[in-house]
Amino acid sequence: MIGLTFRSEDMPAEDRFDHWRALLDRSRASEVDSAYARDYRAECRLMELGPVTVLPLACAPARYRRGTRTVRATDPERYHLTLLLDGDATLDHAGRSGALRPGDLHVVDSSRPYDLRMADDGGRLVRGIGVDFPKALLPLPPHRMGELLGRGLPVQDGMGALLTQMLAGLERQADTLRPADAPRLGAVVLDLLSAWLAQLAEAEAALAPETRHRVMAERVLAFIKQNLHDPELSPPVIAAAHHISLSYLHRVFRQWSQGESVAAWIRRRRLEGARRDLADPLLRGTPIHTIAARWGLPRASDFTRAFRAAYGVCPKEFRCQALPEPVRARVANKV
């Protein structure tokens, strides 16, 4: 499991707001006020992934102000990003003032004052995911980043969508991740952030080649996972979809997969998916060829041959072995 979990309901009502402010001060110190301070409701998992901190949170409406005095007293020299998932807010920062809506991601600089006001919808919790990291780790000129501060940034598609999927996945999988995974996950988050912000700031040339390669690998993986069902999915199709050469695709992918080829990885993931479905009692009535086709393997003979090579038995034998005993007899003559 990764992260420190905070639940206001686990402590006395009179202590909740103070504990909440102390938790946030560990990453983003500010003055916090709320009409609900007497019995504050909040949940958060503070995940420290190397130098990157990820904070999935839900909290009662509040106002977060980081004034000039606070900046002078404590400046961790970090960028704070927040993806707003549910609820509205207004942000004043870097000479800009604007409304934020669910689906917006905004960036603030800890070295500059800001004022974030959450809209009060009858006390309904505001939900979001925060990401904090040292400014020194972002390979972008400060003046370019200054153009992005204090406004809603698009995350609906492309690199932004990939970033939000990654952050949401971290929240869902936090209980199954190991502490040893934290530094590598932090590096992936930082690479995606760097590439996305560089794209918005039109400063992609500032990124290190290693960062561009890792980000391209993540984009390719997301594309493959979304299209595993398509029998036409192949390395040339993937390269064309990402506007890169086939040789570059193979080079980037082998670096990520420690030598496994694109085609081999696709075949393995398809077979793993078909294997899971064949072992699922709820799918016992689904013909084997239908399951194979769902995973992008429409030719029965090719599927049987590949499955036997991978697992040592044919799909029919595997299904009979994997299903509970009472089910085997009912399906033995149907597959």
C-alpha positions in Angstrom: 0.0 0.0 0.0 1.2 3.5 -0.8 0.3 6.7 1.0 -0.9 8.1 4.3 -4.8 8.0 4.5 -6.7 10.8 6.3 -10.4 10.5 7.2 -11.9 13.2 9.3 -14.6 10.8 10.6 -11.8 8.9 12.5 -11.2 11.8 14.9 -13.3 14.1 17.2 -15.2 16.8 15.4 -13.3 19.6 17.2 -9.9 18.3 15.9 -10.8 17.6 12.3 -10.1 21.0 10.8 -6.8 21.5 12.5 -5.6 18.0 11.4 -6.7 18.7 7.9 -4.7 22.0 7.7 -1.6 20.2 9.2 -1.8 17.5 6.6 -2.0 20.0 3.7 0.9 22.0 5.2 3.2 19.1 4.5 3.0 19.8 0.8 1.2 23.1 0.2 1.1 25.5 3.1 -1.7 28.1 3.1 -4.2 29.8 5.3 -7.4 27.8 5.3 -10.9 29.0 6.2 -14.2 27.2 6.0 -17.8 27.7 7.1 -17.7 24.0 8.1 -14.6 24.2 10.3 -16.6 23.2 13.5 -17.3 19.7 12.0 -15.1 19.4 9.0 -15.4 16.6 6.5 -12.5 15.5 4.4 -10.7 12.4 3.0 -7.3 12.3 1.5 -4.5 9.9 0.6 -1.1 11.6 0.6 1.1 9.5 -1.7 4.8 10.4 -1.8 6.3 9.1 -5.0 9.9 10.1 -4.7 10.0 13.9 -5.2 6.4 13.9 -6.5 3.4 14.0 -4.1 0.0 12.9 -5.3 -3.1 13.8 -3.2 -6.5 12.4 -4.2 -8.8 14.3 -1.9 -12.4 15.1 -1.1 -13.2 18.0 1.3 -15.9 20.4 2.4 -15.8 23.8 0.7 -13.0 26.0 2.0 -10.9 29.0 1.0 -7.1 28.5 0.5 -5.0 31.7 0.6 -1.2 31.8 0.2 -0.3 35.4 0.8 3.0 37.3 0.4 3.9 36.8 4.1 3.4 33.0 3.8 5.5 32.9 0.6 8.3 34.7 2.4 8.1 32.5 5.5 8.0 29.2 3.7 8.5 28.5 0.0 9.2 24.9 -1.0 9.8 26.0 -4.6 7.2 23.7 -5.9 4.5 23.7 -8.6 1.0 22.6 -7.3 -1.3 21.1 -9.9 -4.9 20.2 -9.1 -7.4 18.3 -11.3 -10.9 19.3 -10.3 -13.2 16.3 -10.4 -16.4 17.5 -8.7 -17.4 21.0 -7.6 -16.6 24.5 -8.8 -13.9 27.0 -7.7 -12.5 30.4 -8.4 -8.7 31.0 -8.5 -6.7 34.3 -8.4 -3.1 33.7 -9.2 -0.3 35.2 -11.3 -2.4 38.2 -12.3 -5.3 36.1 -13.5 -8.7 35.4 -12.0 -11.0 32.7 -13.4 -13.6 30.1 -12.7 -12.7 26.4 -12.6 -15.1 23.6 -13.5 -15.0 19.8 -13.1 -12.5 18.5 -15.6 -10.2 21.5 -15.4 -6.6 21.3 -14.2 -4.8 24.3 -12.9 -1.2 25.1 -11.9 0.0 27.4 -9.2 3.5 28.4 -8.2 4.4 28.2 -4.5 6.6 31.3 -4.9 3.6 33.5 -5.8 0.5 34.3 -3.8 -2.8 32.7 -4.7 -6.4 32.6 -3.5 -8.5 29.5 -4.2 -12.2 29.7 -3.3 -14.3 26.6 -3.5 -18.0 27.1 -4.3 -20.4 26.1 -1.5 -23.1 23.8 -2.8 -24.8 23.1 0.5 -21.7 21.6 2.0 -21.2 19.0 -0.7 -17.7 17.7 -0.9 -15.3 19.0 -3.5 -13.2 16.3 -5.1 -9.9 16.5 -6.9 -6.4 15.1 -7.3 -3.4 17.3 -6.5 0.2 16.8 -7.7 3.1 18.7 -6.2 6.7 18.6 -7.3 9.9 20.7 -7.2 10.1 23.4 -9.9 13.7 22.5 -10.5 12.6 19.1 -11.9 10.5 20.7 -14.7 12.7 21.2 -17.7 10.8 24.3 -18.9 11.8 28.0 -18.8 10.0 29.8 -16.0 8.6 32.4 -18.4 6.9 29.7 -20.4 5.4 28.2 -17.2 4.3 31.6 -16.2 1.9 31.6 -19.2 0.1 28.6 -17.9 -0.3 29.6 -14.2 -3.7 30.4 -12.7 -6.0 29.2 -15.5 -7.9 26.1 -16.4 -5.9 23.9 -18.7 -7.3 21.3 -21.2 -7.1 17.7 -20.3 -9.9 16.2 -22.4 -7.7 14.5 -25.0 -4.2 13.8 -26.1 -1.5 14.1 -23.5 -3.8 15.7 -20.9 -6.2 12.7 -21.1 -3.3 10.3 -20.6 -2.2 12.3 -17.6 -5.6 12.2 -16.0 -5.9 8.5 -16.6 -2.6 7.9 -14.9 -3.6 10.0 -11.8 -7.0 8.3 -11.6 -5.3 4.9 -11.9 -2.9 5.7 -9.0 -5.9 6.5 -6.8 -7.7 3.3 -7.7 -4.6 1.1 -7.3 -3.1 2.7 -4.2 -4.0 -0.2 -1.9 -2.2 -2.8 -4.2 0.9 -0.8 -5.0 4.1 -1.4 -3.0 6.3 1.3 -1.4 9.1 0.0 -3.7 7.0 1.1 -6.7 6.9 4.7 -5.5 10.0 6.2 -7.1 9.3 4.7 -10.5 5.7 5.8 -10.4 6.8 9.3 -9.5 9.2 9.4 -12.5 6.3 8.4 -14.8 4.0 11.1 -13.4 6.8 13.7 -13.8 7.5 12.7 -17.4 3.9 12.9 -18.4 3.5 16.3 -16.6 6.6 17.6 -18.3 5.6 16.5 -21.7 2.0 17.8 -21.4 3.1 21.2 -20.0 5.8 21.5 -22.6 3.2 20.8 -25.3 0.9 23.5 -23.9 3.8 26.0 -23.6 5.1 25.0 -27.1 8.5 24.2 -25.5 8.8 20.5 -26.3 12.4 21.0 -27.5 13.4 21.7 -23.9 12.5 18.1 -22.8 15.3 15.6 -22.4 15.3 12.7 -25.0 14.8 10.2 -22.2 11.6 12.0 -21.1 10.2 12.1 -24.7 11.0 8.4 -25.1 9.2 7.4 -21.8 6.2 9.6 -22.6 5.9 8.1 -26.1 6.1 4.6 -24.6 3.2 5.5 -22.2 1.1 6.9 -25.1 1.8 3.8 -27.2 0.8 1.5 -24.3 -2.5 3.4 -23.7 -3.3 3.1 -27.5 -2.6 -0.6 -27.5 -4.7 -1.3 -24.5 -7.6 0.6 -26.0 -7.3 -1.3 -29.3 -6.4 -4.8 -28.3 -9.8 -6.1 -29.6 -8.9 -4.8 -33.2 -7.4 -7.7 -35.2 -5.8 -5.1 -37.5 -3.7 -3.7 -34.6 0.0 -4.0 -35.6 3.3 -2.1 -35.2 2.8 -0.2 -38.6 -0.7 0.9 -37.5 0.6 2.0 -34.1 3.5 3.9 -35.6 1.2 5.7 -38.1 -1.3 6.6 -35.4 1.5 8.4 -33.4 3.2 9.9 -36.5 6.5 8.2 -35.8 8.7 5.8 -37.8 8.4 2.0 -37.3 12.1 1.9 -36.3 11.6 4.6 -33.6 8.5 2.7 -32.3 10.5 -0.5 -31.9 13.4 1.3 -30.2 11.3 3.1 -27.7 9.2 0.1 -26.9 12.2 -2.2 -26.4 13.6 0.3 -23.9 10.4 0.3 -22.0 9.7 -3.5 -22.1 13.4 -4.5 -21.5 13.6 -6.2 -24.9 10.1 -7.5 -25.7 8.9 -6.5 -29.1 5.7 -4.7 -29.8 4.1 -7.6 -31.6 5.1 -10.1 -28.8 3.6 -7.8 -26.1 0.3 -7.4 -28.0 0.1 -11.2 -28.5 0.8 -11.9 -24.8 -1.7 -9.4 -23.5 -4.4 -10.8 -25.9 -3.7 -14.4 -24.7 -3.8 -13.3 -21.1 -7.2 -11.7 -21.6 -8.6 -14.7 -23.4 -7.2 -17.0 -20.6 -8.9 -14.9 -17.9 -12.2 -15.1 -19.8 -11.9 -18.9 -20.4 -11.5 -19.3 -16.6 -14.5 -17.2 -15.8 -17.6 -19.3 -14.8 -19.9 -16.4 -15.9 -18.6 -16.8 -19.4 -18.9 -20.6 -19.5 -21.6 -20.4 -22.2 -19.6 -18.2 -24.5 -18.0 -20.1 -27.4 -14.2 -20.2 -27.4 -14.0 -18.6 -30.8 -16.1 -15.7 -29.6 -13.8 -15.0 -26.7 -10.8 -15.2 -28.9 -12.3 -12.8 -31.4 -13.1 -10.3 -28.6 -9.4 -10.2 -27.9 -8.4 -9.5 -31.5 -7.7 -13.2 -32.4 -10.4 -14.1 -35.0 -8.6 -17.1 -36.6 -9.4 -20.2 -34.5 -6.4 -22.2 -35.6 -4.0 -19.4 -34.9 -5.5 -18.8 -31.5 -5.3 -22.5 -30.6 -1.7 -22.8 -31.7 -0.6 -19.6 -29.8 -2.5 -20.5 -26.7 -1.0 -24.0 -26.6 2.5 -22.6 -27.1 2.0 -20.1 -24.2 0.2 -22.3 -21.7 0.9 -25.9 -22.7 -2.7 -26.9 -23.3 -5.3 -26.0 -25.9 -8.1 -23.5 -25.0 -10.8 -26.2 -24.6 -8.6 -28.2 -22.2 -7.7 -25.1 -20.2 -11.3 -24.1 -19.8 -12.3 -27.5 -18.5 -9.4 -27.6 -16.0 -10.0 -24.0 -14.8 -13.8 -24.2 -14.2 -15.2 -25.6 -11.0 -15.9 -29.3 -11.0 -19.8 -29.1 -11.2 -19.5 -26.8 -14.2 -17.0 -28.9 -16.2 -19.5 -31.6 -17.2 -22.0 -29.1 -18.4 -19.5 -27.3 -20.7 -17.4 -30.2 -21.8 -19.6 -30.9 -24.9 -20.4 -27.3 -25.6 -17.0 -25.9 -26.4 
